[in-house]
Amino acid sequence: MKLLSIAMAAAIVAISVPTVMTSTASAYQCSNATTQIRAAAPRKWKARARVVKAWSAKVKADRGLAWSVWKIAKQKSRTCKKIGSRWVCLAKAKPCKYVVQ
């Protein structure tokens, strides 16, 4: 009997958790302005990583931590060119922040 009660309680919790999680609306608020920055490195993969880190740092300094996440930015682009022995990359994106309503 006790095992049945535990199983039923677990089932009730499993059913109610998704309902609780979806009851709060969330969205992204994005800037109209595009932020862009350049970074360089001897290897292309390193320059691509550096430019995203530099973009995030610039946005964090300008707007704050909540806006500085590259993964949720809109209209993202990274272009790279080899100049001499170094790769130079340009990152452009519109910063966004996650908001709960």
N, C-alpha and C positions, 0 to 999 in steps of 0.2 A: 504494500500500500504506500509506504513512504517513497519507494522508487518511482511509482506512478505519479505521485505529487511533484517530485523533483522534475520528472520528464515534462509534465504539463506546464510547470513554471518556466522551464527553459524554452518551451515552444511559444509561450506567451511573450517572453522577452524577445525572442528571435523575430516574431511578427511585429512587435511594436517598435523596435529599433529603427527600421527603415522609415516608418511613419514620422518619427521624431526627427530624423536627419533631413527629411525633405520638407519639413514644415517651415524652415527658414529660407527665404529667398536670398540669392546671392548673384552678383554680377561684377563686371569689370567697368571701371570708369577710366576712359582713355583721354590723353591729351590731344589737342588738335595740332600741336607743334611737334615736328620731327627733331629728334636729337641725333647728331652724328659726330663721329670721332674716328681718328686714325690710330693705328698701332703697327709696329714693325717687328720682325724677328727673322732670324736666318732660315727658318723652316716655315713652310706655309701653314702647317697644322698649328704651330706655335703662334703665328701671327693671328690666325683665326680665333684662337682661344684668348689671346691678349686683347684683341679688339672688343670682344664681348665683355671681358672683365673691365676694360677701360670705359666702355659705354655705361655699364652698371655703376661704376664709381662716379662718373660725371652726372648721371641722373640722380644718384643718391645725394651728391653734393648740392645739386640744383633744387630738387623736389622732395627728397627724403627717402628713407629706406623702402617704404611701401610701394613706391613707383619704380624701383630699380631692378625689377626681375625681368631679365631678357626673355624668358620662356613665355610670359604673358603679354609682352609688347605686341603691338599691331604694326602691320606693314613693314616687317623686318626685312633687311637685306644686308648681306656681307659680300663685298667684292674685293678681290685681291689681285695684285700685280707684282711681278718680280721686277725690282729696280736695282740694278747692279747685282750684288750678292745677297740682297735682303728681300723679303716679302713684305709688302705694305698692304694692309687691309683697311677698308672703310666700312664701318657699321652705321646703319641708319635704321631708326625705328621710332614709333610713337609710344612713349611710356604709358603703361596702364597700371592700375592698382585694383586689387580685389576688395570689394565692398560687400558687406552683409546688410541687407535691408530689413 
